[in-house]
Amino acid sequence: MNLKHLSHLVALDDERHFARAAQRVHLSQPAFSRSIQAAEQALGIRLFDRELGDVRPTPAGALLIQRARRLLLDARNLKHEAALLRDGQFGDLAFGAGPFPAATLAPPLIAHLRVEHPYVRIRFEKNNWQSLLQRLLDEAIEFFVADHRDIPADPRLQVLPLGRDRGGLFVRSGHPLAGRACELSEAWAFGLAGPKLPHAMHALLVRLLGLPHADDAVMALECDEVSLLLHLVLSTDTVAVCSDLAFGEQIQAGHLAPLMVQGLPEVGADMGMVLLRHRTPSPMARQAMDTLQQLARSMGIEPPPASLLVGDELA
């Protein structure tokens, strides 16, 4: 067997259909079928069950295909690293960030990298963690930074915690609720705006508001653009859900004020760097992640508990 056979096994596992998998790897369906049969004969194991057009891996096939994915990823890493060594390059960088780290951590990180490595090309993507996760799995980016609480457990992923970015509810300084304690229901009546909330935060809102159904807790505006949230809260009576760092300058200038909401526990975003566990980071990605850890500490992001760091160091 060779890497081409392994890529055919992975394609069939992804597509679960011989014709689509054959098209994906640019083979005719008969040639693709022969490749799968040759792999099964070489291993002496039936890798796929084929019943009425439904193609699914056998238990043994699922185990071997998982290993094949890792081997193919290792091969791509080897090719990429060899190209960097051959060309004498430090490596380009492609990474992403969620809305809050894009507004707080990404600007000083990119500025630092541009000063220290002016010839390195950087591609940065801002999006929600769901979209960034798919980009990571597609190997379009090397890592992303986001609130990692809702990211599903996946053996393919490694999360390196950065710490807690404290947050809360904010209003303009002249808001009717500014400067006094209030109930969450009072703030809710003015309309809440912010990014898509983590499940735990959404459940907390439902409980504190006493709503009968989770679907009743719908924010007035769900938005991943921090600059838009800032403009909205400064120009209207809308209440914004945001991190302290993202609104820091406006808070210090006295233009924004945190709401004193009775019964609302401390909230925030648990920031982490998410990467593929078995993909070797490029030298530039390592530099960027090391710098992010330093920036997080210097900007006052609370370090994560020591228990979260065990086994999550960079390889």
C-alpha angles and dihedrals in degrees: 000000000000138000091273091059090049091051089052091053090051092047092053091047090052097045100033086205128090097215095048092044091049091051091049093056093039097246133125113255094248091051091047092049090051090052092054091046091049090052091050091048092048091052096037090227133107105240102181136035113219116197124159093332093311109125119193132160118252116236089262090046093052090053094048093044090054088055090046091056090055092048092050091049090050090051092052090048091051092050092047094048092046089053091052092050092045094051095040091236128150089215136255121260133229118177141144143213140199120246099275100043088043088060098040115023103025099062097056091039094054092044090052093049092048091054096044097038108023094167096055115100115227128199115191127188127192117200144118117294093254092060093041091051091056090048089052093049089049087053090237090127131027098221143340137211120226146125098293101194096101097038106115121244106261127167089220092063134076121195120200107194118224098184143254119321101201118226144168146157118309136191136178115275093253095049117131090241097046117117099015139079115262142175121256089242089061092054091044090056090064092053127260122239129187145102122305104295123234113254092253092053092046091050089050091054092050091051097045092046091048092230117169095219133035090226089064091069097081117152120230089237130014108195137157094199110098094192090057091049090051093050091047096050093045094050102037141031091257115132115230128212106212145136121269091238095052092055095031100116093048091048093051091047090054095242094114131038131196113241118241099223115185115233094010110129122215110290134191147135121278100221122205142160112242121203140154109277097219099037114097108231115237116246089255092051090051090052091049094049093047089051092048090056090052092047092050091055094045092049093054100254105159110248116244121254113277090243090066092056098057111111093001100095118126112267 
